[in-house]
Amino acid sequence: MRAYQKTILLLCSLAVASGQTLMAREPSVLTLNQAVDEALANNLGLQIARLDPVIAEGELSAADADYDPELFAAASYSIRDAGTTYDETVGSESDARTYQGGVRQKLSTGATVTLSTTLNRNDSTALTNIGSNLDYESNVGLEVRQPLLKGAWRDYNLAELRKAKSGLNESKLTLRKQILDIVQQTEQAYWDLAYAYAYVEMQRSGVKASEQLVAETESKFKANLASRVELLQAQSQLASDQEALLLAESNLESVADTLLVLIGGFQSASVEDIPVVTTLPQKFPSLADYDSVWINALQASEDVAIQEEQIFQYEQDAVTARHRKRPQLDLVATGAYIGLDDTSVDNAYSNAVDREGDRWGVMLEYSMPWGMNEGKARLQQAKARVEQEEIRLIQVKQTLRSTTRSAWRNTNVGLSRVELTQTTLDLQEQAFAEAQAKYQRGLISFREMLEAQRDYDQARQNHLQSTLQLMKYEVDLSRIDGSLMARHGYEPLNNN
C-alpha cells in the first residue's frame, strides 16, 4: 500500500513538474498595443529623431542670445619721453592711462544702447621742472545708436528669431511625423505577422489533410478501389503542401524580424525569439463619410504644417533681404557727465556725479553700396523662393487629397471584399466537405475531390489576404485622418 502511495505521489509530482515546464515555455502573446508601446520606447530611429528638436532649440537660443546684454572693458597705457631738442627747446615726459568699461544692450528696434564709464589719468612733467602735472578725468555716459533705414525696427530685427522659432516648430512636426510613421509601420508589421501565423496554420492543416488523403488513397489502392495514378497524385499533393509549409515558416521568421527591428526587440531578445501575436480580427468598424475624413486629414497633415512653416521661414528671409537693400542711416545720440580732479580718482568721479561737466552730441551716419546690386539680387531670390514654396504647398495639399481619396476608397472596397471572400469561403468549405463525402463513397473521381480541396484552400487564402489588406487600409486611413494614436489608446498628437 505504501509503495502504491509513493508511486501515486511520484506520478503527481512529475505531472506538476511537467505542467510547470510547459507553462514556463509557453510564450506570452504580444498584443498590438504592447508592440506599439515597445516601438515608441525602443525604436532606434525615434531615439535619434527625438534629438532634432533639442538641436533646433539650440538654434533658437542662439538667435535669442543676440539680445543678451554685453559687458566690455578696455585698458591702455602709453608713455612719451621727449628730450631737449637741438635748439634747446625744453623737453618733457608723460604717461597716459585709460580705463573703460560698460554694458551694451541691443533692442528689438535695432537700437544699441551703451552705458559706459571712462577714466583717463594723465601725468606730464617738464624736464626742467621738479613737479608734475597730474590730473584725472572721469565720465559716465550713455550712447544710443538707432538705425533709421537698413536694420531698423522690429520687423527686421526679430526676423531671425521668428525664423528660429519656426524651425523649432518644424523639427517638432517632423518628429511627430516620424512617430506616426513608426506606429503605422509597427501595426502593419504586426498584422503581417498575424497573417503569417494564420498562413502557416493553413498550410499545416493542408499537410494534415493531404496526409489523410494519402492514407485513404493507399488503403483504396490496396483494396483495388483506387488507381496508382490517384495514389501518385495524392503523394504529389502532399509533397507540394509540405514545400508550401516550409516556405510559409521561413516567411514567418522574416516577417517576425521586421517587427522586432521596429520595436527594438533585437536589443534584448535572441534571434530565435519570434513574437506570438493575436489573430487577425473578424469584425471591423464602419467607415466614416469621405467629407469628414478629408477635413480631419487636412487638419492633421504634418506635410501641410511643415510646408507652411517653411513658407514662413522664407518670408523672414525676404524681410531680411528687403531691409539689406536699403542704405545705412543711423542716428547716434551721446551724452556724458564729466569730472576732473588733480588729486584722486574718487574726487574725479564725485565731480562727475555732481555734474560739474558734461558732453552731449547728436550725429547722423549715412552709407550706401554703389548700385545696391547685391541687396536687389538677394531680395529677388527671396521672393522667388517664397513663391516657389507657396506653389509647393498647393502641390502638397493636392497630393494629400489624392492620398485621402485613395485610402478611403480602398478601405470601402476592402470592407466589401472581406464580406465577399467570407461568403466564398463558407461555400467552398461546404463544397469541399461534400466532395470528401462523395469521394469516400466512390461517387466522384480523385481529381474532382482534389480540385474541391484546392478551391477551398484558395478561398481560405483569399479571405486571409483580404483581411490583412483591409487592416492595412484601415491603418493607412487612420494615419491620414489623425486617429492613429487614439486607435492605440494614446492622446491624439497635434501640430503645435
Secondary structure as UniProt FT lines:
FT   HELIX           2..25
FT   STRAND          29..30
FT   HELIX           32..42
FT   HELIX           44..49
FT   TURN            50..51
FT   HELIX           52..64
FT   HELIX           65..67
FT   STRAND          70..82
FT   TURN            86..87
FT   STRAND          92..106
FT   TURN            108..109
FT   STRAND          112..126
FT   TURN            127..128
FT   STRAND          133..147
FT   TURN            150..151
FT   HELIX           153..157
FT   HELIX           159..222
FT   TURN            223..224
FT   HELIX           228..263
FT   HELIX           265..267
FT   TURN            271..272
FT   STRAND          276..277
FT   HELIX           290..300
FT   HELIX           302..324
FT   STRAND          328..341
FT   HELIX           345..353
FT   TURN            354..355
FT   STRAND          357..367
FT   HELIX           370..372
FT   HELIX           373..440
FT   TURN            441..442
FT   HELIX           446..481
FT   HELIX           484..487
FT   TURN            488..489
//
